[in-house]
């Protein structure tokens, strides 16, 4: 089991731009705080250490690169499905 000191979190947002954007990232205690707040807000939490590592190299407010579209799309589609949401596809 990972300690909170090693915990990492990345928050992404999709809808305002053409690709998902990294909106927050943190490690350790700050990551735990992001995760706890997301849970309080009813935000879906996915655990994918490899994806977190790749997204962690991006700057905040940066669109994810094309090579990560499929991985992020799987997570977003699962989150939409869990919430009974159908994305507005243009």
C-alpha angles and dihedrals in degrees: 000000000000119000119235088250090066096041117117130193134189123187120204131188127201129189109056097067136034092261135028114277130214104241102171140006133179146156133220119353092358090056090053090052092052091049094047092049091048090052091050089052092049093247116158113250119208123188113214111143094188093052091046089053092051094044090046090071092062124092120242115274090024121135112238115257120256094251089065097047095098095048092048093042090057091053094044093048090050091049091049091048093050090053095043091242126146111204118235101246115195 
